[in-house]
Amino acid sequence: MRQVFTYSDFVDDTAQRCEDILCLDEEQQEELIRQLRREDIHRNEFYCKAIMVLTLLPIMFFAIRYYYMTSNGWLFNADLFSAASLLISYKSVPTVILGFRDAPADMLRTEDYVSLRSPGSFWLKMQRMNIVISAIMCMWTWMRHSWAIGEKPLYSEDYLCALPFIMAVIVYLMRKAMEAVNFGELEHLRYEFRGA
């Protein structure tokens, strides 16, 4: 069924759409982007520091536990692996640094010069391997205790081995979420558009 459109209908529809759109001039757009960037930077800094602390604190626990449980000599066990896994997760946490332009050191914390930097490709590959190996370690630990006849699984053996896996997944997902909103890249694209 066809419908006839007139010029007046088009004008009314355009006017209605314009009322629903918030029109900003260039200065207001700059201020909005600056405000969003500032909020994003503060949020990223908080999450980066929180994840770093959460990955570093358990390392001390696993190191002490490893020391007391391997008094006979060097031994590779779940505690040593957990400490190494958490260390990889720590190195894989993104950092907030200078943006794409060469800014002076005293301008480090201004929103115009700050952007997000991911760890190097080596640590990103290590983190992906870390997630897989940590999951295998958890499954192996739980299956080993379930197969043991007459042995009640220990709380630490059953649940602490999952901590490195959980932290590895959290760091990986956090990095993906933070890179999805990178105002340093937005600034770079905006300056390229202006120079066109």
C-alpha positions as CSV (number, residue, x, y, z in Angstrom):
1,M,0.0,0.0,0.0
2,R,1.6,3.3,-1.1
3,Q,1.6,6.4,1.0
4,V,1.8,9.9,-0.4
5,F,4.4,12.2,1.2
6,T,4.2,16.0,0.8
7,Y,6.8,18.6,1.4
8,S,5.1,19.8,4.5
9,D,5.2,16.3,6.0
10,F,9.0,16.2,5.3
11,V,9.5,19.6,6.9
12,D,7.5,18.6,10.0
13,D,9.4,15.3,10.3
14,T,12.8,17.1,10.0
15,A,11.8,19.7,12.6
16,Q,10.8,17.0,15.0
17,R,14.1,15.2,14.6
18,C,16.0,18.4,15.2
19,E,14.2,18.9,18.4
20,D,15.3,15.5,19.6
21,I,19.0,16.2,18.7
22,L,21.2,18.2,21.1
23,C,23.0,20.7,19.0
24,L,26.4,21.8,20.2
25,D,28.8,24.3,18.8
26,E,32.5,23.5,18.5
27,E,33.4,25.0,21.9
28,Q,30.7,23.0,23.6
29,Q,31.8,19.8,21.9
30,E,35.4,20.5,23.0
31,E,34.2,20.9,26.6
32,L,32.0,17.8,26.5
33,I,34.9,15.7,25.1
34,R,37.2,17.1,27.7
35,Q,34.8,16.3,30.5
36,L,34.2,12.8,29.3
37,R,38.0,12.3,28.9
38,R,38.6,13.5,32.4
39,E,36.0,11.1,33.9
40,D,37.4,8.3,31.8
41,I,41.0,8.9,32.9
42,H,40.0,9.0,36.6
43,R,38.1,5.8,36.2
44,N,40.9,4.1,34.4
45,E,43.5,5.1,36.9
46,F,41.4,3.8,39.8
47,Y,40.7,0.5,38.1
48,C,44.3,0.0,37.1
49,K,45.6,0.7,40.6
50,A,43.0,-1.5,42.2
51,I,43.7,-4.4,39.9
52,M,47.5,-4.0,40.5
53,V,47.0,-4.2,44.2
54,L,44.7,-7.2,44.0
55,T,47.2,-9.1,41.9
56,L,50.2,-8.2,44.1
57,L,48.8,-9.0,47.5
58,P,48.1,-12.7,46.9
59,I,51.7,-13.1,45.5
60,M,53.0,-12.6,49.1
61,F,50.6,-15.2,50.4
62,F,51.6,-17.8,47.8
63,A,55.3,-17.1,48.2
64,I,55.1,-17.6,52.0
65,R,53.0,-20.7,51.6
66,Y,55.5,-22.1,49.0
67,Y,58.4,-21.4,51.3
68,Y,56.9,-23.4,54.2
69,M,55.6,-26.3,52.1
70,T,58.9,-26.8,50.2
71,S,61.4,-26.9,53.0
72,N,63.2,-29.8,51.4
73,G,64.3,-27.9,48.4
74,W,63.2,-26.2,45.2
75,L,59.9,-27.7,43.9
76,F,57.5,-26.6,41.2
77,N,54.0,-26.8,42.6
78,A,50.7,-25.0,42.5
79,D,51.8,-22.2,44.8
80,L,54.8,-21.3,42.6
81,F,52.6,-21.4,39.6
82,S,49.9,-19.2,41.3
83,A,52.5,-16.6,42.1
84,A,53.9,-16.6,38.6
85,S,50.4,-16.4,37.1
86,L,49.5,-13.4,39.3
87,L,52.8,-11.7,38.3
88,I,51.9,-12.1,34.6
89,S,48.5,-10.7,35.3
90,Y,50.1,-7.7,37.1
91,K,52.4,-7.0,34.1
92,S,49.3,-7.2,31.8
93,V,47.4,-4.4,33.5
94,P,47.2,-1.3,31.2
95,T,48.7,2.0,32.4
96,V,47.6,5.6,31.9
97,I,50.4,7.5,30.2
98,L,51.1,10.5,27.9
99,G,49.0,10.7,24.8
100,F,50.1,10.5,21.2
101,R,51.7,14.0,21.3
102,D,55.0,14.7,22.9
103,A,54.0,16.5,26.0
104,P,56.3,17.8,28.8
105,A,56.6,15.8,32.0
106,D,54.7,18.4,34.0
107,M,51.7,18.0,31.8
108,L,51.4,14.3,32.5
109,R,48.1,14.5,34.4
110,T,46.3,17.0,32.3
111,E,43.5,15.5,30.3
112,D,44.8,16.7,27.0
113,Y,47.9,14.6,27.1
114,V,46.8,11.4,28.9
115,S,45.8,8.2,27.1
116,L,45.7,4.5,27.8
117,R,48.7,2.3,27.0
118,S,48.4,-1.5,26.8
119,P,51.2,-3.8,27.7
120,G,53.5,-5.1,25.0
121,S,52.5,-7.9,22.7
122,F,54.6,-10.3,24.6
123,W,52.6,-9.8,27.8
124,L,49.3,-9.9,25.9
125,K,50.3,-13.3,24.5
126,M,51.5,-14.5,28.0
127,Q,48.2,-13.4,29.5
128,R,46.1,-15.4,27.0
129,M,48.3,-18.4,27.7
130,N,48.0,-17.7,31.4
131,I,44.2,-17.9,31.3
132,V,44.3,-21.3,29.5
133,I,47.0,-22.8,31.8
134,S,45.3,-21.4,34.9
135,A,42.0,-23.1,33.9
136,I,43.8,-26.4,33.2
137,M,45.5,-26.1,36.6
138,C,42.2,-25.6,38.4
139,M,40.6,-28.6,36.6
140,W,43.6,-30.8,37.3
141,T,43.6,-29.8,41.0
142,W,39.9,-30.4,41.5
143,M,39.9,-33.7,39.5
144,R,43.0,-35.0,41.4
145,H,41.3,-34.5,44.7
146,S,38.0,-35.9,43.5
147,W,39.9,-39.1,42.4
148,A,41.7,-39.5,45.7
149,I,40.0,-42.3,47.7
150,G,39.3,-41.4,51.3
151,E,41.1,-38.1,51.1
152,K,39.1,-35.0,52.0
153,P,40.0,-32.1,49.7
154,L,41.7,-29.2,51.4
155,Y,40.1,-25.8,51.3
156,S,43.3,-24.1,50.0
157,E,43.9,-26.7,47.4
158,D,40.3,-26.6,46.1
159,Y,39.7,-22.9,46.0
160,L,43.0,-20.9,46.1
161,C,44.0,-22.4,42.8
162,A,41.1,-20.6,41.2
163,L,42.4,-17.2,42.3
164,P,45.0,-16.8,39.6
165,F,42.5,-17.9,36.9
166,I,39.9,-15.3,38.2
167,M,42.5,-12.5,38.3
168,A,43.8,-13.4,34.8
169,V,40.2,-13.3,33.3
170,I,39.5,-10.0,35.2
171,V,42.6,-8.3,33.9
172,Y,41.9,-9.5,30.3
173,L,38.3,-8.3,30.3
174,M,39.3,-5.0,32.0
175,R,41.9,-4.3,29.3
176,K,39.4,-5.0,26.6
177,A,36.8,-2.7,28.2
178,M,39.3,0.1,28.7
179,E,40.7,-0.1,25.2
180,A,37.1,0.2,23.8
181,V,36.9,3.8,25.1
182,N,40.4,5.3,24.5
183,F,40.2,9.1,24.3
184,G,43.8,9.3,23.1
185,E,42.7,7.6,19.9
186,L,39.6,9.9,19.7
187,E,41.9,12.9,20.0
188,H,44.1,11.6,17.3
189,L,41.2,11.0,14.9
190,R,39.8,14.5,15.6
191,Y,43.1,16.2,14.7
192,E,43.3,14.1,11.6
193,F,39.8,15.3,10.6
194,R,40.7,18.9,11.2
195,G,43.8,18.6,9.1
196,A,41.9,17.2,6.2
